[in-house]
Amino acid sequence: MFESDGSKAKAATYTKADGTPNIEAMYRTDFYDDVVLGVNRIMELGAILSSPVVAGETVYVASADGNLYAIK
């Protein structure tokens, strides 16, 4: 299983013990500014939103935490 750096660093903060999202931790209120911050928190987790690219024996993926990963 692959985890992005953002997921390794912040997943425990924004997920419950069973691995499901902790919405209350991400979105503190329903005010616009808090919703924007909540979206940023989700993006910091490093979700893979792009299609992978395969070159030779390496798979490249970009994550929402701003990293490009080369997985061999």
C-alpha positions in Angstrom: 0.0 0.0 0.0 1.3 3.5 -0.9 0.8 6.5 1.4 1.7 10.0 0.4 3.9 12.1 2.7 0.8 14.2 3.6 -1.2 11.2 4.5 1.7 9.8 6.7 2.0 13.1 8.5 -1.6 14.1 9.0 -4.0 11.2 8.5 -4.2 10.5 12.3 -5.4 14.1 12.9 -8.2 13.9 10.3 -9.4 10.3 10.5 -11.2 8.3 13.2 -9.8 5.1 14.7 -11.6 3.0 12.1 -10.0 5.0 9.2 -13.1 7.0 8.2 -12.8 10.8 7.8 -13.2 12.8 10.9 -15.4 15.6 9.4 -15.6 17.4 12.7 -11.8 17.8 12.8 -11.7 19.0 9.2 -14.6 21.3 9.2 -14.9 23.1 12.5 -18.0 25.1 11.5 -20.1 25.7 8.4 -18.9 29.3 8.0 -17.3 29.9 4.6 -13.7 30.5 5.9 -13.8 27.3 7.9 -15.1 25.4 4.9 -12.2 26.7 2.8 -9.8 25.7 5.6 -11.4 22.3 5.7 -10.8 21.8 2.0 -7.2 22.8 2.5 -6.9 20.2 5.3 -8.2 17.5 3.0 -5.8 18.5 0.2 -2.9 18.4 2.7 -3.6 14.7 3.2 -2.1 14.1 -0.2 -4.9 12.4 -2.1 -4.0 11.1 -5.5 -6.3 13.0 -7.9 -4.3 12.6 -11.1 -4.1 9.7 -13.5 -0.9 7.6 -13.1 1.7 7.7 -15.8 3.8 4.5 -16.4 7.3 4.7 -17.9 9.2 1.5 -18.0 8.9 -0.1 -14.6 8.1 3.2 -12.8 4.6 4.6 -12.0 4.4 8.4 -11.5 1.6 10.0 -9.6 1.0 13.6 -8.4 -0.7 14.2 -5.1 -2.7 17.0 -3.6 0.0 17.7 -1.0 2.2 19.0 -3.9 4.5 16.0 -4.4 5.3 13.9 -7.5 6.0 10.3 -6.6 7.9 7.8 -8.6 7.0 4.2 -7.5 9.0 1.3 -8.7 
